């Protein structure tokens, strides 16, 4: 079976490589080159573009059922070959996915649109209520909330502390980062997804400030220094986030919010971003929304 790659992320090697399957899901396969912690991910046509992703032209209903952990993969002359079950992916005509912030328009002080932010915040919380996720975004910023679980309380305390430290440009002794990494269940724990989104929000808030840029760089270094606390899959997203690279769904949503897009565009981009995974999408959007509130003279929240 031969598939064409539609897009591939900036992290996909240009040279030949050998790898093995790390983990298999219905709509994604993670692969590892050598002993690298940062993985590459093959996704179906309906998946979002990823910094480390290869999105293929799979037909409707296609799954990766039957692929096995540790199976060998070879990439030679732009053709990626999986040995069992046999599959080839032609990478040669794929479009490279790379977050490009150069054309991004935001006022010099880096302020998000309050109207757009409020609309997406409501859509996010409504989605979380309907789906019954582990927490509501609104609960993370409500100090009077009677927490239903220890996880919710720990998330709220850590997020509140991280926002305060960010507004004060404090990295040293910022234990809130350590509290978030690896916090929660799953292959991409909630705390990690929140951090990925938070980094995306800060990336959009840089404006022309060298102080903000230095803080973001230092924050990324701090996060990577603590990455042994989490899974390889989660590390991969954190690793690329510290380099300013995110999924297309998060990139597009942040653009829509900060450029004050019309309501239909905000509904569309929010829906695509929050539906990624079981709860990873909504967790990451929560982090994005919180990151977009940083460094404002009058905070949205």
Secondary structure, DSSP 8 states (H G I E B T S, - for coil): -EEEEEEEETTS-SS-EEEEEEEEETTEEEEE-TT-SS-EEEE-TTS---TTEEEE---TT---TT--TT-EEEEETTEEEETTTTEEEE-TT-EEE----TT----TT----HHHHHHHHHHHHHHHHHHT-S--GGGGG-TT---SSHHHHHHHHHHHHHHHHHHTT--TT-HHHHHHTT-SSSSS-HHHHHHHHHHHHHHHT-TT-HHHHHHHHHHHHHHHHTGGGS-HHHHHHHHHHTTT---HHHHHHHHHHHTT--HHHHHHHHHHHHTSTTTHHHHHHHHHHHHTTTT-SS---
